[in-house]
Amino acid sequence: MSLPETTTQRNAGLLGPTWMRGVLDTTPARESGGVPVGRDQCLDMFRGIALVMIFINHVPGTVYESFTSRNFGFSDAAEAFVFMSGMAAGLAYSNRFRTGNLWAATAKVWARARQLYFVHIVITMLCLAIFAGAAKWFDLTEVLTKNNLTALFQKPLSTLVGIPLLTHQLGYLNILPLYMTLLLATPLVIYAGLRKPWLVFIAAIALWVAAGQFRFNLPAFPNPGGWFFNPFSWQILFVTGLLSGMAMKVGGRFIPKSPVLFVLAAAFLVFVLFWMKVPPTGKIMNGMLGWLSSLGVPFYITAFDKTFLSLPRLLHAFALFYVMGHLAVMRTVASSAIAAPFRLLGRQGLAVFAVGTVLSMFLQTVKTGREPDPLFDGLILGGGLLALLALAWALTKTAELGRAKPAV
């Protein structure tokens, strides 16, 4: 049961946009009279948009990947996925740590992590079957050299050990292991965050710095190196989302609502857009980062590294979340008919992500050897998105039927 929201908490200025409040919780929001008011349409819409962009980006070589968010800023849908996953955990689990048994609350979080592990293993095996089938029956052997599959043939025994240990992850299938790993640490973060949230946030920043400075990561096996999404770096997004969700659960905010912050964040987004789309600006700024690097400034400050979530990516992600979360017009957009497909996809996040990942790997084989083509690319991506919409609709209707009470 949610703790009551007070006027003091509502005005305390402790986390992000009010439209996110309660959306990812497992219980319905309630008005002052205790009447359920349903899901928040804005966050469902944004989750759906992120899932669509992930699906498109996971089929490289199409015309339409040029229109996803990564072409207009340093961050992409992966940052949004991790941040919103942290918010989901904060909203869904934090009250159990406030009022319930500590072990029972921890077990609930770890049960979700266990579910993610099995989903990851299943979609990994399905994708291996897709690539093997494409090579065996359609002579598309080149697919066996992509997406980190080579090790399976060079070191089959070691790779078959690495897959269930999560030390060997296929390309495009490495975000669920990150999410699962961060969930394992979530009970400790929630427990500490309920007492000293800003101290936890400072610790997350320190861990992000240490991971970049000393380049530590979880190990990969049998290939050298570490995880593509380094949990020690990416935790800063997840923890920020987690603390935000925890504050929202009781009607507060973690990051202050400020016109100054909004203007600074919006200005940074516009500046980055010019950086990426105006060649002279990009040349000057890239040269400046190169100069800073030559002076010894660490790579995680000056580069655009995704594994260690370098500073340009991190700042862009935070600025984007802050601006989008405080634009009042988003409520109108989210409630419109045009946003309905995105809201539907957002309500069934895990299922849509898992099936979309497998489907995108299948479309990679279909796309093999073909040049970008608006018609063909539109047909395969459009067909895939329609399939995901049908899945989300079926799951939503099934859930509604399950909640319906029999007539008396």
Protein Blocks (a to p, Z undefined) as FASTA:
>chain_A
ZZdddfklmmnopaccfklgoklpcbdcddfkopaebjafklmmmmmmmmmmmmmmmmgh
iaklmmmmklncfbdfklmmmmmmmmmmmmmmmmmmmmmcfklmmmmmmmmmmmmmmmmm
mmmmmmmmmmmmmmmmnopaklmmgghlmmmmmmmmlmmmmmmnopaccehilmmmmmmm
mmmmmmmmmmmmmmmmmlmmmmmmmmmmmmmmnopacdddfbgcddfblfklmmmmmmmm
mmmmmmmmnopafbdcdfklmmmmmmmmmmmmmmmmmmklmmmmmmmmmmmmmnopafkl
mmccfklopaklmmmmmmmmmmmmmmmklmmmmmpmklmmmmmmmmmmmlmmmmmmmmmm
mmmmmmgopacdfklmmmmmmmmmmmmmmmmmmmmmmmmmmmpccdZZ
